[in-house]
Amino acid sequence: MFDNPFSDAELSGRLSAVRGAMAARRLDMALLSTPENIFYLTGLDHWGYFAPHLLIVPMEGEMILVTRQMERVSIEKQVRNALFQGHGDHETAADLAVRVLKDSFAAKERSRAVLETVVSQIEKQTAGTVRIGVETWSSGHSYGFGKALRDSLDTVEWVDITELVDHLRLVKSPAEQALMRKAAAVSDAAAEAAIAMIADGAAERDVVAECHAAMIRAGGEAPGFGPFIRPGGRLGEEHATWGNGAYRDGEPVFIELSGCVSRYHAPLGRLVHVGSIRDEDARMAETVLKAFDAVLRALKPGVRARDVYAAWQAVADDAGLAEYRRHHCGYCVGIGFPPSWTGGNRVTGLRHDSDLEIREGMSFHILSWLMGTGKGDFFLSNAVLLSADGAEVLTRTPNGPTIR
């Protein structure tokens, strides 16, 4: 939808890192189908990812992007570092990909024939085998797509590389960090507009309409999903959004949203109270804020995700909530395409059992959530970047409690 936000040097460095990871796994090439990973290597930002895209990454030479022919204009505008091969709607991306791959294999064999004059019989039997990495858990890699590739290419050894590029994306470059900060400013503008509209009798649709308008006017693009703004009575619906009702005095309003700039997201969450807040909820807010601060202190290079979660849980334990457990106290964020801002169809969470190593340059959606405790309810979340100066909270909307 927009111009490629990355320099040639930035894209070249990413490709070199991917090829280094490929070499470590002895791959001849990688086939990437996750929208976030294709964007990471090429900068292609459009809504065409509903149809299969395949980025062919050889160990040497130019990358090749395979998708529908009708996407040519967008790809020629945005993609500078990959060749384009488009297919008509009378065939599938797999049909074209097979032809492209077979041509690549043939070229490789011709090159090998020039270089090798004498090989053993065993080497002759294995010389035609190509070792290819594929993202088997990608949302862009359907069963039919994968089957078509496997059925048509019988000289391939397939290797699952689902997390190869995802892992590289966890650490953000200075250029990416700048985009995260811009996305955070959009998040704050959207949250401010939504909170200003919340009042007794305010229609849910009107609140969200103002939120969307502020997000766009602040320089934001369509986010991966959300915003999620709904009354406390519908809190458990998780990823449901606004309805046809109106907010009422005495109830909380749940807000979770993210601004998006060049596909980078910086989410935040708040619990807004209409008219008043119960005493027990106000007391729980103090615990939530302490737990959030504990996470910030725990986020240091070299620690494990489980240690960060333990810091959050310790505050809950000290507050008499030792039986209360969350599946995580946050997760990694950055590039996101619909239908999520989590970076794909997996969530890299700060869980109690995760040995993920925290590194400088990582960015997170940190959540401090104490709801349904029987002793009060409160919730807070912010986008956080681990910079050279420590954990930096990117979103600046007041943490609350907020009463409207």
Secondary structure, DSSP 8 states (H G I E B T S, - for coil): -----S-HHHHHHHHHHHHHHHHHTT-SEEEE--HHHHHHHH---SSGGGS--EEEEESSS-EEEEEEGGGHHHHHHH-SSEEEEEE-TTS-HHHHHHHHHHHHHHHHHHHHHHH-S---HHHHHHTT-EEEEE-TT-TT--HHHHHHHHHH-TTEEEEE-TTHHHHHHTB--HHHHHHHHHHHHHHHHHHHHHHHH--TT-BHHHHHHHHHHHHHHTT----SS--EEEEGGGGGGTT----S-B--TT-EEEEEEEEEETTEEEEEEEEEESS---HHHHHHHHHHHHHHHHHHHH--TT-BHHHHHHHHHHHHHHTT-TT---S-SEEE-SB--TT-SSSSSS--B--TT---B--TTBEEEEEEEE-S-SS--EEEEEEEEEETTEEEE---S--S-EE-
